[in-house]
Amino acid sequence: MNEETKELEGAESVDPLEGRIAELEGELAQFQQSMAVREEEVKGEVAALKEKLSSAAGKYRALILAGAPEVPEELVKGETPDEVEASFAAAREMVEKVRRQLEAKAQAERVPAGAPARTPPDLGALSPSEKIAYALATRQG
């Protein structure tokens, strides 16, 4: 009889544990379901925030390009305002570099306005008598 009582006591102690296990499994399933719902909500919020960030970046891009018409639109890209800012800085630097190169080229090709200054005639090719005649002619006249 001792063995039978032990078995009955063991069976009685297992029943509450099985009930507790079933209860915990039910709670776990509930938590998993609520986590799945919350995960979907968070995904929706993330998508909405990404949309707003992209919109803000587009508006910021349009604003800085309106303030700097010399920068080509094609050079300014980015999905976030920080990316747009970095792209704009690189584009502006490129525009300035090209501008400096064009100004340097224009400066090198610049021709002074008007006729060149008159230089005195080269008297080295004249004979001594021609030099004397030239000097006397310029003094008199």
Backbone bond lengths (Angstrom), bond angles and torsions (degrees), N, CA, C in turn:
res aa  C-N    CA-C-N  psi(-1)  N-CA   C-N-CA  omega(-1)  CA-C   N-CA-C  phi
1 M - - - 1.430 - - 1.519 111.91 -
2 N 1.199 115.87 -28.22 1.453 120.90 178.82 1.523 111.35 -58.50
3 E 1.298 114.92 -39.54 1.460 118.95 -179.27 1.517 111.01 -70.44
4 E 1.268 116.94 -37.04 1.462 120.59 179.30 1.515 110.89 -66.81
5 T 1.305 118.20 -39.68 1.463 121.17 178.19 1.522 110.17 -66.22
6 K 1.297 115.82 -38.31 1.467 118.78 179.58 1.529 109.97 -64.51
7 E 1.314 115.46 -40.14 1.462 119.36 179.12 1.522 110.73 -66.33
8 L 1.325 116.64 -41.02 1.457 120.36 179.00 1.520 110.79 -66.26
9 E 1.304 116.59 -41.64 1.468 120.00 178.50 1.529 109.80 -65.43
10 G 1.328 117.43 -40.04 1.459 121.45 177.84 1.510 111.53 -64.51
11 A 1.320 117.11 -39.36 1.459 121.55 179.04 1.511 110.48 -68.39
12 E 1.336 115.89 -38.57 1.462 119.17 178.79 1.525 111.20 -67.34
13 S 1.335 117.52 -35.70 1.467 119.67 179.95 1.534 111.57 -75.80
14 V 1.318 118.65 -23.58 1.460 122.56 178.76 1.523 110.13 -76.62
15 D 1.297 118.40 -37.01 1.461 121.44 -178.69 1.528 112.31 -56.95
16 P 1.346 120.40 -48.34 1.460 118.95 178.31 1.529 111.85 -63.95
17 L 1.325 116.82 -34.88 1.470 119.57 179.52 1.524 110.79 -67.93
18 E 1.301 116.74 -40.62 1.465 119.73 177.50 1.523 110.48 -64.92
19 G 1.315 115.84 -37.69 1.465 119.75 176.36 1.520 111.00 -63.86
20 R 1.326 115.09 -41.83 1.477 119.50 179.35 1.528 110.17 -65.95
21 I 1.324 116.26 -40.62 1.470 120.35 178.24 1.523 110.01 -62.06
22 A 1.306 117.35 -44.61 1.466 120.83 179.20 1.522 110.43 -63.13
23 E 1.329 115.62 -39.75 1.476 119.88 178.50 1.527 110.81 -63.73
24 L 1.333 116.61 -44.74 1.473 120.72 179.83 1.532 111.30 -66.95
25 E 1.324 116.63 -37.54 1.465 119.43 177.16 1.521 110.89 -64.70
26 G 1.313 116.94 -37.53 1.464 121.05 176.43 1.519 111.33 -64.33
27 E 1.344 116.09 -43.34 1.470 119.98 177.78 1.528 110.60 -63.85
28 L 1.342 115.61 -40.87 1.463 120.03 179.12 1.529 110.51 -61.32
29 A 1.316 116.91 -43.98 1.465 120.63 179.05 1.525 110.50 -62.69
30 Q 1.339 116.16 -39.18 1.470 120.44 177.70 1.528 110.58 -62.92
31 F 1.339 115.65 -46.19 1.470 119.77 179.74 1.524 111.15 -63.17
32 Q 1.320 116.40 -41.08 1.464 119.47 179.16 1.523 110.84 -63.32
33 Q 1.314 116.12 -39.79 1.463 119.82 179.00 1.528 110.30 -66.99
34 S 1.327 117.21 -43.65 1.468 119.39 179.55 1.526 110.82 -67.26
35 M 1.341 116.94 -33.42 1.470 119.86 176.64 1.527 110.66 -67.14
36 A 1.323 117.32 -38.88 1.467 120.51 178.43 1.520 110.24 -64.55
37 V 1.340 116.38 -41.57 1.468 120.17 178.00 1.524 109.62 -63.91
38 R 1.333 116.15 -45.41 1.473 120.17 -179.30 1.528 111.00 -64.41
39 E 1.331 116.61 -37.26 1.465 120.69 178.45 1.525 110.59 -62.43
40 E 1.310 117.46 -41.21 1.464 121.27 177.32 1.526 110.57 -64.75
41 E 1.336 116.46 -40.34 1.466 120.06 177.83 1.523 110.41 -62.47
42 V 1.336 116.04 -43.83 1.468 120.46 -179.61 1.527 110.29 -64.84
43 K 1.331 117.03 -40.60 1.471 119.80 177.71 1.525 110.55 -60.31
44 G 1.328 116.49 -41.22 1.467 120.26 177.48 1.517 111.64 -64.15
45 E 1.336 116.60 -41.77 1.465 120.38 178.70 1.524 110.68 -64.89
46 V 1.336 116.92 -41.45 1.469 120.91 178.85 1.526 110.20 -62.53
47 A 1.322 116.84 -43.18 1.471 120.20 179.00 1.525 110.60 -62.63
48 A 1.337 116.99 -41.25 1.468 120.32 179.07 1.524 110.48 -65.51
49 L 1.333 116.89 -40.41 1.468 119.94 179.16 1.526 111.33 -67.18
50 K 1.329 116.71 -38.61 1.468 119.65 176.74 1.524 110.51 -62.83
51 E 1.318 116.27 -40.16 1.472 121.41 177.93 1.527 110.25 -61.69
52 K 1.337 116.41 -45.13 1.468 120.52 179.65 1.522 110.94 -65.38
53 L 1.334 116.92 -39.93 1.459 120.74 179.38 1.524 110.60 -64.69
54 S 1.312 116.66 -42.42 1.462 120.80 178.24 1.526 110.74 -63.82
55 S 1.323 116.63 -41.00 1.464 121.09 178.00 1.527 110.66 -64.05
56 A 1.327 116.08 -43.31 1.469 120.12 178.89 1.526 110.61 -63.71
57 A 1.328 117.03 -39.77 1.464 120.59 178.51 1.526 110.49 -64.35
58 G 1.328 117.40 -40.49 1.469 120.95 178.35 1.515 111.94 -64.37
59 K 1.329 116.14 -42.55 1.469 119.79 178.48 1.524 110.67 -66.23
60 Y 1.333 116.78 -40.61 1.465 120.52 178.77 1.528 110.42 -64.07
61 R 1.333 116.66 -40.89 1.465 121.45 178.66 1.526 110.27 -60.62
62 A 1.338 116.15 -46.45 1.466 120.25 179.60 1.522 110.90 -62.38
63 L 1.318 116.52 -38.70 1.463 120.95 -179.12 1.523 111.86 -66.21
64 I 1.325 117.89 -46.93 1.467 118.59 -177.97 1.523 111.43 -72.05
65 L 1.339 117.39 -30.62 1.465 119.07 176.87 1.523 111.14 -70.43
66 A 1.331 117.30 -32.47 1.467 120.16 176.96 1.522 110.15 -67.09
67 G 1.325 117.11 -31.70 1.459 121.11 179.68 1.517 113.42 -81.38
68 A 1.311 117.75 -13.75 1.464 121.68 -179.31 1.527 108.94 -136.85
69 P 1.341 117.44 77.45 1.466 119.62 -175.88 1.531 113.53 -66.62
70 E 1.333 118.06 -15.60 1.461 120.19 -179.81 1.529 112.21 -74.67
71 V 1.329 117.64 -15.25 1.463 121.40 -179.60 1.534 108.77 -89.55
72 P 1.337 117.62 122.14 1.472 119.98 179.38 1.532 111.70 -65.07
73 E 1.316 116.24 138.40 1.473 122.14 -179.29 1.525 112.00 -59.16
74 E 1.314 117.20 -35.11 1.458 121.67 -175.40 1.521 112.47 -63.96
75 L 1.330 117.17 -23.18 1.460 120.28 -177.35 1.521 113.14 -84.72
76 V 1.326 118.10 -13.07 1.466 121.41 -176.61 1.524 108.82 -105.52
77 K 1.347 115.21 114.15 1.464 121.30 -178.25 1.524 109.00 -136.18
78 G 1.321 116.18 166.46 1.453 121.15 174.96 1.510 112.13 148.63
79 E 1.321 115.31 151.08 1.458 121.99 -179.97 1.524 112.01 -97.28
80 T 1.337 116.70 -17.50 1.465 120.74 179.08 1.524 108.11 -124.56
81 P 1.326 117.43 159.96 1.468 118.99 177.26 1.532 112.69 -57.82
82 D 1.335 118.04 -34.91 1.465 120.19 178.38 1.528 111.39 -65.65
83 E 1.325 116.72 -41.92 1.464 120.27 177.84 1.526 110.62 -65.18
84 V 1.317 116.94 -40.21 1.471 121.23 178.12 1.524 109.42 -63.18
85 E 1.323 117.16 -43.00 1.471 121.59 -179.80 1.525 110.60 -61.73
86 A 1.325 117.10 -46.13 1.463 120.55 179.71 1.530 110.94 -64.19
87 S 1.306 116.86 -42.15 1.459 121.44 179.04 1.526 110.76 -64.55
88 F 1.331 116.46 -40.75 1.463 121.07 179.09 1.527 110.62 -64.68
89 A 1.330 117.32 -41.89 1.467 120.50 179.33 1.528 110.41 -62.05
90 A 1.328 117.28 -42.75 1.466 120.69 178.44 1.530 110.83 -65.50
91 A 1.319 117.27 -40.52 1.468 120.94 179.61 1.521 110.90 -65.97
92 R 1.325 116.52 -42.77 1.468 120.06 179.17 1.526 110.54 -63.74
93 E 1.325 117.23 -39.97 1.463 121.12 177.91 1.526 110.42 -62.63
94 M 1.332 116.59 -41.21 1.462 120.41 178.55 1.527 110.69 -64.38
95 V 1.324 117.46 -42.17 1.465 121.70 178.93 1.529 109.72 -62.21
96 E 1.322 117.34 -43.19 1.467 120.51 179.47 1.532 110.95 -64.47
97 K 1.322 116.75 -39.46 1.463 120.38 179.26 1.528 110.34 -63.44
98 V 1.329 116.66 -45.32 1.471 120.75 178.95 1.524 110.09 -63.94
99 R 1.334 116.74 -40.77 1.467 120.71 179.17 1.532 110.55 -61.24
100 R 1.335 117.04 -45.57 1.474 120.12 179.41 1.523 110.76 -61.87
101 Q 1.335 117.00 -40.70 1.463 120.14 179.41 1.525 111.26 -64.88
102 L 1.320 117.00 -42.32 1.468 120.18 178.93 1.525 111.20 -65.98
103 E 1.333 117.02 -40.14 1.465 119.86 178.48 1.519 111.01 -65.47
104 A 1.337 116.99 -39.57 1.463 120.27 178.26 1.527 110.51 -64.97
105 K 1.322 116.21 -40.92 1.467 120.02 178.56 1.528 110.44 -65.83
106 A 1.321 117.21 -42.72 1.466 120.77 179.25 1.524 110.48 -64.67
107 Q 1.317 116.92 -38.27 1.469 120.79 179.45 1.528 110.18 -65.61
108 A 1.320 116.99 -38.74 1.464 120.68 -179.96 1.527 111.30 -68.72
109 E 1.321 117.07 -31.94 1.460 120.78 -178.41 1.518 113.11 -91.26
110 R 1.296 117.88 -0.53 1.460 121.32 -176.01 1.538 110.58 -67.37
111 V 1.320 115.86 133.62 1.462 123.29 177.89 1.520 106.61 -111.08
112 P 1.331 117.37 130.26 1.464 117.91 179.80 1.530 110.95 -63.16
113 A 1.299 116.27 146.42 1.462 121.47 -179.88 1.522 110.08 -74.64
114 G 1.327 116.49 146.42 1.463 121.17 176.35 1.520 111.95 87.46
115 A 1.355 113.92 178.56 1.453 120.97 -178.94 1.525 109.46 -79.01
116 P 1.307 116.41 153.40 1.464 118.20 177.88 1.530 110.18 -68.80
117 A 1.297 115.66 158.40 1.471 120.21 179.66 1.525 109.11 -63.32
118 R 1.341 114.87 145.52 1.464 119.10 -179.07 1.519 109.81 -77.93
119 T 1.284 113.59 136.76 1.466 119.04 177.64 1.525 108.19 -108.14
120 P 1.301 115.85 148.19 1.476 117.80 178.79 1.525 109.95 -65.74
121 P 1.316 117.56 151.87 1.462 120.24 -179.15 1.528 110.50 -64.08
122 D 1.318 115.46 150.47 1.461 121.09 179.37 1.530 108.26 -80.23
123 L 1.292 114.94 113.93 1.473 119.85 -176.76 1.521 112.02 -92.78
124 G 1.307 118.07 1.46 1.463 121.72 -177.89 1.514 112.75 -66.67
125 A 1.305 119.08 -26.94 1.460 122.14 -177.81 1.525 112.17 -85.93
126 L 1.339 118.64 -8.64 1.473 121.66 -178.11 1.531 110.44 -83.81
127 S 1.320 114.16 151.35 1.472 119.48 175.49 1.528 108.23 -76.67
128 P 1.313 118.48 163.76 1.466 120.40 -179.16 1.522 112.63 -57.58
129 S 1.305 119.18 -38.53 1.465 120.41 -179.29 1.528 110.60 -69.91
130 E 1.351 117.90 -34.46 1.465 121.16 177.26 1.529 110.67 -68.73
131 K 1.327 115.90 -35.40 1.462 119.85 178.19 1.527 110.55 -64.94
132 I 1.343 115.77 -40.78 1.469 119.79 179.55 1.519 109.50 -66.15
133 A 1.324 117.35 -43.50 1.462 121.23 179.66 1.527 109.97 -62.93
134 Y 1.317 118.26 -39.89 1.467 122.02 179.20 1.523 110.66 -65.02
135 A 1.309 116.84 -43.29 1.462 120.83 -179.60 1.522 110.60 -64.39
136 L 1.332 118.09 -42.86 1.459 120.88 179.10 1.528 110.62 -65.47
137 A 1.335 117.45 -36.84 1.465 121.07 -179.11 1.525 110.67 -69.07
138 T 1.313 119.22 -37.83 1.463 120.75 -179.45 1.515 111.29 -73.90
139 R 1.351 118.86 -27.64 1.462 120.82 177.48 1.517 111.13 -72.99
140 Q 1.259 116.27 -36.52 1.455 119.38 -176.16 1.519 111.55 -81.05
141 G 1.260 117.31 -28.89 1.406 114.45 -168.47 1.409 122.89 -126.13
